[in-house]
Amino acid sequence: MPRRLVLVLGDQLDRKSAAFDGFDRTSDSVWMAEVAEESTHVWTHKARIAVFLSAMRHFRLALTAAGIDVDYTELTADARDGESGGKSSTLADVLLQSLVRAKATGRTPDTMIVVEPGEWRVRLALETAARQAGIPLEIRPDRHFFSSREEFAEHARGRKQLRLEYFYRPLRERHAVLMDDGEPAGGQWNFDAENRGSFPKSGPTPGPGRLPAPRSFPPDAITRDVIALVNARFASHPGSLDAFDWPVTPDDAQAALDDFLTHRLANFGKYQDAIWTGEPWLYHARLSQAMNMKLLDPRDVVAGAERMWRQGKAPLEATEGFIRQVLGWREYVRGVYWHFMPEYEQRNALGADLPLPHFYWTAETEMNCLKDALAQTLRHGYAHHIQRLMVTGLFAMLLGVKPQDVHRWYLAVYVDAVEWVELPNTLGMSQFADGGVMASKPYCASGAYIDRMSNACGGCRFNPKLATGPDACPFTTLYWDFLARHEKLLKKNPRMAMQLKNLARKDAAELRSIHRQADGLR
């Protein structure tokens, strides 16, 4: 008789997780399930579906090789309704069906155990299923992170404003990261000012020590089976699997980390905000997918980066900038998600209500920067953070797209998207829909920013300097229109003073022309 049933979700593929504390191979077992709803509650990119299914199947293989009993439900290419993994199956449905089978064979567990899910919806589903089955559900803390939800709540208590910097610094101190004799390495906490470089006109030329391609992970037999399944079962879903090469095991993830630390960390900081068309990876780590699925421990990531600096193999500004993304930002957004959910998901501080443009699913647009970022997203299920914030996200905010539509798109199309990290980054950082919880001001800019940070404007039919006329850049038109439409709200924010002063220099006739052009774009 099994004492405990350990539920392992697709973003919890960690043998060292709290779910396995006290696990007894002679009596306990593991439950895992591939569920149609997890690919259809948003119109999920084929690569995102494939990376989760492949990593889950590899994790099952590792568990069974260790002598652990695994009750695993696989999706099949056909979609027979009413069966486990069928057309309308939900996580709760499949779990309840598994428990019915267990009861019929006299193997009903005494209790179920799961690590904190990464999504409010999933947590509610599991709690509901447990109540319906009459079996206790123990939800254990997620040790993967540097800080707990309770620690974030304590940090937030009594504060009028939450800001990353004041959360990040105590974490550095507590975990002794980039600290020398109790002081921050290099005498300062933040090296952001040194990490805003753009590429020269010649671009990030490939070559030894310049722009090395990241480590690739060609599909093995398990992944090839998954790719065939996804292409058959989810044929109508967006994206492509032709270039699929994501890490799907802990060994793969470690190799990806080693590759980044050796070949790209040193230049990560300087060029972390730069964009170059046709170059999806640049000096970025490409590790968020592995970390968010728990294939890679963030402590190893942070320790590895610090080790490179202390060995003189990476500059401090690049190392600190990268560590701040992992130890700071990643922990911070998780805290925001759980502190404010479930109402956070419905926030819309700017009152945006337009639907997401259809070209976000096709990349069929004349705007070069958007075309490149969207085509890359559809091919790889990936775009680096500045493409997400200052290209796809910026355009949606300036246009006035309903933030929940933007959220569902980001959750659907990126392989690293788990809601705890995606939702605050989208609603808060990208769309300013939370009114300033995540960011101290809206990240709004005209086409001039994209022209400065990329090569996209050079071959574009639009002119980033123009706000009106047939050659006007839609980003520039919508930027001035955005400032004017939200001027009353933005005046309350001292960080917007300079941009509003520039707006005030435009006469009434010019603003009317901008508004007409913006209305035409909408």
PyMOL commands that set and color helices and strands:
alter all, ss='L'
color gray80, all
select helices_A, chain A and resi 18-20+37-40+46-65+91-104+120-133+149-156+164-174+185-187+192-194+221-233+250-263+265-268+288-292+298-310+316-340+343-346+358-361+368-380+385-399+403-413+419-430+447-453+456-459+474-485+487-490+494-504+508-521
alter helices_A, ss='H'
color red, helices_A
select strands_A, chain A and resi 4-7+29-33+70-73+111-115+137-140+179-180+183-184
alter strands_A, ss='S'
color yellow, strands_A
deselect
rebuild
show_as cartoon
